[in-house]
C-alpha cells in the first residue's frame, strides 16, 4: 500500500531560527565589546613597548630599558612598591619583573643593551618579604645602619657587594648591588633609595 502523504522533512520555523541566530550574534557582539574595553583599560602598550596596567599582575616584564615615565607606569603595574635609586646622570634604567613579583631596576650606561649579562652595573632590587623590617633587624644583630625615610640597611656578610634594606610597615625588602662594596653601601644609605614615583 502506498502512503497517501509525502514523507515529512524537518525544517525549523524561520522565525525561531532567526531569533536563535540573533541571540547568538548579540552574545558575540557583547563579548567583543567587553574584550575591547578590557584591552583598552588594562592592556595597552606604553611608549617603550612594555605592557602597563593599573592592576597587580604576575606577568614577567623585561628586561627592558625604559624612560622614567614608563618606569613609573611599570611600577604601578607591578601592584606593589618598586625601589630605585632615582635618576642617575648618564645611565638609563632597565626594568625587570619576575612572575614571583621580584622587581629589578638596573642602571646601564649608554651603549649597553637591555639584558646584558654583565654584573658590572648598579642594581636596586625589590623582593616580597612579610615583616621585612623586623626580619632584617633580627639578622643584623645590632649592626643595622639607619637610612633616610626611617629604614635600615645591612651589609650582607656573605657578599659585601649587596646591601639589604627595609622600611617599617612595608612587606618588601630591598637590595642594592654594585660590584664595589663601598658604592653599594653609599647608594643604600644616601637617601636616594625610594619607591619609583
C-alpha positions in Angstrom: 0.0 0.0 0.0 1.4 3.4 -0.9 1.5 6.3 1.6 -1.1 9.0 1.0 1.1 11.8 2.2 4.7 12.6 1.2 7.5 11.9 3.9 7.9 14.7 6.4 11.2 16.6 6.4 12.3 18.6 9.5 12.6 22.3 8.7 12.7 24.7 11.7 10.4 27.6 11.5 12.1 30.6 10.1 11.0 32.9 13.0 12.6 30.6 15.6 15.8 30.2 13.6 16.1 34.0 13.2 15.6 34.5 16.9 18.3 32.0 17.8 20.7 33.5 15.3 20.0 37.0 16.6 20.7 35.8 20.2 24.0 34.3 19.2 25.1 37.4 17.4 24.2 39.6 20.3 26.2 37.4 22.7 29.2 37.5 20.3 28.9 41.3 20.0 28.8 41.7 23.8 31.9 39.5 24.3 33.8 41.5 21.6 32.8 44.8 23.2 33.8 43.6 26.7 37.1 42.3 25.4 37.9 45.5 23.6 37.0 47.5 26.7 39.3 45.3 28.9 42.1 45.7 26.4 41.7 49.5 26.3 41.5 49.9 30.1 44.1 47.3 31.1 46.4 46.2 28.4 47.5 48.9 26.1 51.3 49.2 25.3 53.3 52.1 26.6 55.8 54.2 24.7 58.7 51.7 25.4 56.8 48.6 24.2 56.2 47.4 27.8 52.7 46.5 28.9 51.2 48.7 31.6 48.1 48.3 33.6 46.8 49.6 36.9 46.1 46.2 38.4 48.6 43.8 40.0 50.0 41.3 37.6 52.2 38.2 37.8 53.3 38.6 34.2 57.0 38.7 33.5 58.3 42.1 32.2 61.7 42.8 30.7 64.5 43.3 30.9 63.7 46.5 29.0 65.4 49.9 29.1 62.8 52.5 29.9 62.1 56.1 30.4 61.3 57.4 33.8 57.7 57.8 32.8 57.4 54.2 31.6 59.3 53.0 34.7 56.6 54.7 36.8 53.9 53.0 34.8 55.6 49.6 35.2 55.9 50.2 39.0 52.1 50.8 39.1 51.6 47.7 37.0 53.6 45.6 39.5 51.0 46.3 42.1 53.5 46.9 44.9 56.4 49.1 45.9 59.3 49.1 43.5 62.5 50.7 44.8 65.1 52.5 42.8 68.0 55.0 43.4 66.4 57.8 41.5 67.7 59.1 38.1 71.5 58.8 37.7 73.2 61.1 35.1 74.5 59.2 32.1 72.7 56.0 33.0 69.4 54.5 31.8 67.1 52.4 34.0 66.5 48.8 32.9 63.4 47.2 34.4 62.8 43.5 35.0 59.9 41.9 37.0 59.6 38.2 37.5 56.4 36.2 37.8 57.1 35.9 41.6 56.8 39.8 42.0 60.6 40.4 42.3 61.5 43.7 40.6 64.9 44.9 39.5 66.0 48.4 38.4 69.4 48.2 36.8 71.4 51.3 35.7 73.0 50.9 32.3 75.4 53.3 30.6 74.8 54.4 27.0 75.5 51.6 24.5 74.7 48.7 26.9 71.7 46.8 25.7 68.8 45.5 27.9 69.5 42.1 29.2 73.3 42.4 29.0 74.7 39.5 31.2 77.4 41.6 32.9 77.3 42.1 36.7 79.2 45.4 36.4 76.2 47.6 37.0 74.3 49.1 39.9 71.0 47.2 40.6 68.2 48.0 43.1 66.0 45.0 43.7 62.6 44.7 45.5 61.5 41.3 46.9 58.2 40.3 48.6 59.0 39.7 52.2 56.5 39.8 55.0 57.8 41.5 58.2 60.8 42.6 56.2 61.9 45.3 58.6 61.7 43.1 61.7 63.4 40.2 59.9 66.2 42.4 58.8 66.7 43.8 62.3 66.9 40.3 63.6 69.5 39.3 61.0 71.5 42.5 61.6 72.0 41.7 65.3 72.5 45.3 66.2 74.7 46.1 63.1 71.9 47.8 61.1 72.5 51.3 59.7 69.7 53.7 59.8 68.8 55.2 56.4 66.7 58.2 55.5 62.9 57.5 55.5 63.0 55.5 58.7 64.5 52.4 57.2 67.5 50.3 58.0 70.3 48.8 55.8 72.5 45.8 56.5 75.6 44.8 54.5 75.5 41.1 53.5 78.2 39.3 55.4 78.3 36.6 52.7 78.5 39.1 49.9 79.6 42.7 50.8 78.6 43.9 47.3 75.0 43.6 48.4 73.3 45.8 51.0 69.8 44.8 52.1 67.3 47.4 53.3 63.8 47.6 54.6 61.3 50.2 55.8 58.7 49.8 58.7 55.3 48.5 57.6 56.4 47.6 54.1 56.2 43.9 53.2 59.0 44.1 50.7 62.8 44.0 51.2 65.2 45.8 49.0 68.7 45.2 47.9 71.4 47.4 46.4 74.0 45.6 44.5 77.2 47.1 43.0 80.5 45.5 42.1 82.0 48.0 44.5 81.0 47.2 48.1 81.7 50.9 49.0 79.4 52.2 46.3 76.6 49.6 47.2 76.7 50.9 50.8 76.9 54.5 49.7 73.8 54.2 47.5 71.8 52.3 50.1 72.4 54.9 52.8 72.4 58.0 50.6 68.7 58.8 50.9 68.3 58.2 47.1 66.6 54.8 47.7 62.9 55.3 47.4 59.8 53.9 45.7 59.6 54.7 42.0 57.3 57.7 41.8 
